[in-house]
Amino acid sequence: MLKRTTGEKVFAVFNTIGLILLSIIFIVPVWHAAMGSISDPLKLSASTGLILWPLGEPTLGGYRLVMQNNSILISYMNTLIYVVCATAFGTLLTILAAYVMSRKNLYFKSIIIFIVTFTMIFNGGLIPTYMVVRNLGMLDTRWAMIIPASVTAYNIIIMRTSFAAVPDALSEAATIDGAGHLRILCQIILPVSKSIIAVIVLFYGIQHWNAWFNASIYLTKREFYPLQLTLREIVLLSSENSIIAEADGQDVEIYRPLIKYSTIMVSVIPMMVIYPFIQKYFVSGVMIGSVKG
């Protein structure tokens, strides 16, 4: 093993301390919400500050009230539809765009890459985008949550860089054997790019799972609301009364904090469960898509 210099040792110490502090910053809010969601509603409503353990006897009453509410169940279903459809559609378009941009014999390649990169800095703005969505007849439809935000230039560039790193000899050999672009993409490029595809799916999945701004602009019908928009109303606009109505006449103020914490946890648990299974692909995929260009 190589002996580390004094500077490397100092860097390792500060790096470790920094990562520990960042971990605490990220974990504490989630832990606070988790403990609040299983606390006694009476003690929780009278509590202030950080919650490090359940207050009173642990209870799942908040989750019961949340899951019995139709508006949250409908918005949960809507979010699942938006995430699955938009992620699949966005990943497909990203793969096709990245493959085209990764070909060395593409005409006007530099100009196309510049145009795609340009959209990362400048865009049409909120009002023109709204007018496009309105004129296409997508207002108050599920398409408004799937199509406008289906592709991002950042993901295209990452995947394009990964595709460009695949040896040209593989594609050239397939071309000699009579393979077309579609067959080269499906049978050569994609099988060796599973890591970067997993990363792009993760990026799109998280993006659409957390999306609420577009819904607040394009949707007015509550039956199309995603979970995050319903969560925003509960946390910021204090619209828990319909949920607390299940509490058999108890004081609304007592149950309000419990409902907020329970709804927050319901929205973050799926991502926390899924992420560990694709973490290994995330690390390797990001490195593959970033070290070459």
C-alpha positions as CSV (number, residue, x, y, z in Angstrom):
1,M,0.0,0.0,0.0
2,L,1.2,3.5,-0.8
3,K,2.0,5.7,2.1
4,R,-0.3,8.7,2.3
5,T,1.1,12.2,2.6
6,T,0.2,14.6,5.4
7,G,-2.0,16.6,3.0
8,E,-3.9,13.5,2.0
9,K,-4.5,12.5,5.6
10,V,-5.8,16.0,6.4
11,F,-8.0,15.9,3.4
12,A,-9.3,12.5,4.4
13,V,-10.2,13.8,7.9
14,F,-12.0,16.9,6.7
15,N,-13.7,14.8,3.9
16,T,-15.0,12.3,6.5
17,I,-16.2,15.1,8.8
18,G,-18.0,16.8,6.0
19,L,-19.7,13.7,4.8
20,I,-20.8,12.9,8.3
21,L,-22.3,16.4,8.7
22,L,-24.0,16.2,5.4
23,S,-25.5,12.8,6.3
24,I,-26.8,14.2,9.5
25,I,-28.4,17.2,7.7
26,F,-30.1,14.8,5.2
27,I,-31.2,12.2,7.7
28,V,-32.4,14.3,10.6
29,P,-35.4,15.9,8.8
30,V,-36.6,12.5,7.5
31,W,-36.1,11.0,11.0
32,H,-38.0,13.9,12.5
33,A,-41.0,13.3,10.2
34,A,-40.9,9.6,10.7
35,M,-41.0,9.9,14.5
36,G,-43.7,12.5,14.3
37,S,-45.8,10.3,12.1
38,I,-46.1,7.6,14.8
39,S,-46.4,9.9,17.8
40,D,-49.4,10.4,20.0
41,P,-51.5,13.2,18.3
42,L,-52.2,15.0,21.6
43,K,-48.6,15.2,22.7
44,L,-47.4,15.9,19.1
45,S,-49.7,18.9,18.8
46,A,-48.3,20.3,22.1
47,S,-44.7,19.6,21.1
48,T,-42.2,22.0,19.5
49,G,-38.7,21.5,18.1
50,L,-36.9,18.4,16.9
51,I,-38.5,15.0,17.5
52,L,-35.9,12.2,18.0
53,W,-38.3,9.5,19.3
54,P,-42.0,8.9,19.3
55,L,-43.9,11.1,21.7
56,G,-46.2,9.0,23.9
57,E,-47.2,5.5,22.8
58,P,-46.3,4.8,19.2
59,T,-49.4,4.7,16.9
60,L,-50.1,4.2,13.2
61,G,-53.4,6.2,13.5
62,G,-52.0,8.9,11.2
63,Y,-51.2,6.5,8.4
64,R,-54.7,4.9,8.8
65,L,-56.4,8.3,8.4
66,V,-54.2,9.1,5.4
67,M,-54.8,5.8,3.6
68,Q,-58.5,6.0,4.2
69,N,-58.8,9.4,2.4
70,N,-59.9,9.1,-1.2
71,S,-58.1,12.3,-2.4
72,I,-54.7,10.9,-1.3
73,L,-55.4,7.5,-2.7
74,I,-56.4,9.0,-6.1
75,S,-53.4,11.3,-6.1
76,Y,-51.2,8.4,-5.2
77,M,-52.5,6.4,-8.2
78,N,-52.1,9.5,-10.4
79,T,-48.5,9.8,-9.4
80,L,-47.8,6.2,-10.1
81,I,-49.3,6.6,-13.6
82,Y,-47.3,9.8,-14.3
83,V,-44.0,8.2,-13.0
84,V,-44.3,5.0,-15.0
85,C,-45.6,6.6,-18.3
86,A,-43.4,9.7,-18.2
87,T,-40.3,7.8,-17.2
88,A,-40.8,5.1,-19.9
89,F,-41.6,7.7,-22.6
90,G,-38.7,10.0,-21.5
91,T,-36.2,7.2,-21.4
92,L,-37.2,6.0,-24.9
93,L,-36.8,9.5,-26.4
94,T,-33.5,10.0,-24.5
95,I,-32.1,6.8,-25.8
96,L,-33.0,7.6,-29.4
97,A,-31.7,11.2,-29.2
98,A,-28.5,10.1,-27.5
99,Y,-27.8,7.4,-30.0
100,V,-28.2,9.8,-33.0
101,M,-26.0,12.4,-31.3
102,S,-23.3,9.7,-30.5
103,R,-22.8,8.7,-34.2
104,K,-19.6,10.2,-35.7
105,N,-21.0,10.5,-39.2
106,L,-24.0,12.6,-38.1
107,Y,-24.5,15.6,-40.3
108,F,-24.4,19.0,-38.5
109,K,-23.5,17.1,-35.3
110,S,-21.8,20.1,-33.6
111,I,-24.8,22.3,-34.3
112,I,-27.3,19.8,-33.0
113,I,-25.3,19.3,-29.8
114,F,-25.1,23.1,-29.4
115,I,-28.9,23.4,-29.8
116,V,-29.6,20.7,-27.2
117,T,-27.0,22.2,-24.8
118,F,-28.5,25.7,-25.3
119,T,-31.8,24.6,-23.9
120,M,-30.1,23.8,-20.6
121,I,-29.4,27.5,-20.2
122,F,-32.3,29.2,-22.0
123,N,-35.9,28.1,-22.5
124,G,-39.1,29.6,-23.8
125,G,-40.4,30.6,-20.3
126,L,-43.5,29.8,-18.3
127,I,-46.1,31.7,-20.4
128,P,-45.0,30.4,-23.8
129,T,-44.9,26.9,-22.5
130,Y,-48.3,27.2,-21.0
131,M,-49.7,28.5,-24.3
132,V,-48.2,25.5,-26.1
133,V,-49.8,23.1,-23.7
134,R,-53.1,24.9,-23.9
135,N,-53.1,25.0,-27.7
136,L,-52.3,21.3,-27.9
137,G,-55.4,20.6,-25.7
138,M,-53.5,19.1,-22.9
139,L,-54.8,21.3,-20.0
140,D,-56.6,19.2,-17.4
141,T,-55.4,16.0,-18.9
142,R,-52.8,13.4,-17.8
143,W,-50.8,14.3,-20.9
144,A,-49.9,17.7,-19.4
145,M,-47.9,15.8,-16.7
146,I,-46.3,13.3,-19.1
147,I,-45.3,15.1,-22.3
148,P,-44.0,18.6,-21.5
149,A,-41.4,17.4,-19.0
150,S,-40.6,14.0,-20.6
151,V,-37.1,14.8,-21.8
152,T,-34.2,16.9,-20.4
153,A,-31.1,17.9,-22.2
154,Y,-28.9,17.0,-19.3
155,N,-30.0,13.4,-19.4
156,I,-29.5,13.3,-23.2
157,I,-25.9,14.5,-22.9
158,I,-25.1,12.0,-20.2
159,M,-26.4,9.1,-22.2
160,R,-24.9,10.4,-25.4
161,T,-21.5,10.5,-23.7
162,S,-22.0,6.9,-22.5
163,F,-23.0,5.7,-26.0
164,A,-20.0,7.4,-27.6
165,A,-17.7,5.5,-25.3
166,V,-18.8,2.1,-26.8
167,P,-16.0,1.0,-29.2
168,D,-16.7,1.8,-32.8
169,A,-15.4,-1.7,-33.8
170,L,-18.6,-3.2,-32.4
171,S,-20.9,-1.1,-34.5
172,E,-18.7,-1.4,-37.6
173,A,-18.6,-5.2,-37.4
174,A,-22.4,-5.2,-37.1
175,T,-22.7,-2.9,-40.1
176,I,-20.6,-5.2,-42.2
177,D,-22.9,-8.1,-41.2
178,G,-25.8,-6.1,-42.5
179,A,-27.2,-4.6,-39.3
180,G,-29.1,-1.3,-39.4
181,H,-29.1,1.4,-36.8
182,L,-32.1,0.0,-34.9
183,R,-30.5,-3.4,-34.6
184,I,-27.1,-1.9,-33.6
185,L,-28.9,0.2,-30.9
186,C,-31.0,-2.7,-29.5
187,Q,-28.5,-5.5,-29.7
188,I,-25.1,-3.8,-29.2
189,I,-25.4,-0.4,-27.6
190,L,-28.2,-1.0,-25.0
191,P,-26.9,-4.3,-23.6
192,V,-23.5,-2.7,-22.7
193,S,-25.3,0.5,-21.4
194,K,-27.5,-1.0,-18.6
195,S,-25.8,1.1,-15.9
196,I,-26.4,4.5,-17.6
197,I,-30.0,3.5,-18.5
198,A,-30.7,2.7,-14.9
199,V,-29.3,6.1,-13.9
200,I,-31.5,7.9,-16.4
201,V,-34.6,5.9,-15.2
202,L,-33.7,6.9,-11.7
203,F,-33.4,10.6,-12.7
204,Y,-36.7,10.7,-14.5
205,G,-38.5,8.6,-11.8
206,I,-37.4,11.0,-9.0
207,Q,-38.1,14.0,-11.2
208,H,-41.7,12.9,-11.9
209,W,-42.3,11.6,-8.4
210,N,-41.5,15.0,-6.9
211,A,-43.2,17.1,-9.6
212,W,-45.9,19.4,-8.4
213,F,-45.3,22.8,-10.1
214,N,-46.5,21.7,-13.6
215,A,-49.6,20.2,-12.0
216,S,-50.4,23.4,-10.2
217,I,-50.3,25.3,-13.5
218,Y,-51.9,22.8,-16.0
219,L,-54.4,21.0,-13.8
220,T,-57.5,22.3,-12.1
221,K,-59.4,19.0,-11.7
222,R,-58.6,17.4,-8.4
223,E,-59.0,13.9,-9.9
224,F,-55.8,14.4,-11.9
225,Y,-53.7,15.9,-9.0
226,P,-50.4,14.1,-8.3
227,L,-49.5,13.1,-4.7
228,Q,-47.0,16.0,-4.3
229,L,-49.6,18.6,-5.1
230,T,-52.0,17.1,-2.6
231,L,-49.1,17.0,-0.1
232,R,-48.4,20.6,-0.7
233,E,-52.0,21.5,0.1
234,I,-51.8,19.6,3.3
235,V,-48.5,20.9,4.5
236,L,-48.6,24.5,3.4
237,L,-52.3,25.3,2.9
238,S,-53.7,23.4,6.0
239,S,-56.2,21.4,4.0
240,E,-56.4,18.4,6.3
241,N,-59.9,18.9,7.5
242,S,-61.4,16.3,5.0
243,I,-58.8,13.8,6.3
244,I,-59.4,14.6,10.0
245,A,-63.1,14.1,9.5
246,E,-62.3,10.4,9.9
247,A,-61.2,11.1,13.5
248,D,-64.7,10.7,15.1
249,G,-65.3,14.3,16.1
250,Q,-61.9,14.9,17.7
251,D,-60.3,18.4,17.8
252,V,-59.0,19.2,14.3
253,E,-55.9,21.0,15.7
254,I,-54.8,17.9,17.6
255,Y,-54.6,15.7,14.4
256,R,-53.2,18.3,12.0
257,P,-49.5,17.8,12.8
258,L,-49.9,14.0,12.7
259,I,-51.6,14.1,9.3
260,K,-48.8,16.3,7.9
261,Y,-46.0,14.0,9.1
262,S,-47.8,10.9,8.0
263,T,-48.5,12.3,4.5
264,I,-44.8,13.3,4.1
265,M,-43.7,9.8,5.0
266,V,-46.2,8.2,2.6
267,S,-44.7,10.3,-0.2
268,V,-41.0,9.5,0.5
269,I,-41.1,5.9,1.6
270,P,-41.3,4.5,-2.0
271,M,-38.2,6.3,-3.1
272,M,-36.3,5.2,0.0
273,V,-37.3,1.6,-0.6
274,I,-36.4,1.6,-4.4
275,Y,-33.1,3.5,-4.2
276,P,-30.9,0.8,-2.5
277,F,-31.7,-1.7,-5.3
278,I,-30.4,0.5,-8.0
279,Q,-27.6,2.3,-6.2
280,K,-24.8,0.2,-7.7
281,Y,-26.0,1.1,-11.2
282,F,-26.3,4.7,-10.2
283,V,-22.6,5.0,-9.2
284,S,-21.2,3.2,-12.2
285,G,-23.6,4.8,-14.6
286,V,-22.8,8.3,-13.6
287,M,-19.1,7.7,-13.9
288,I,-19.4,6.1,-17.4
289,G,-21.5,9.0,-18.6
290,S,-19.3,11.7,-17.2
291,V,-15.6,10.8,-17.6
292,K,-15.6,11.0,-21.4
293,G,-17.0,13.6,-23.8
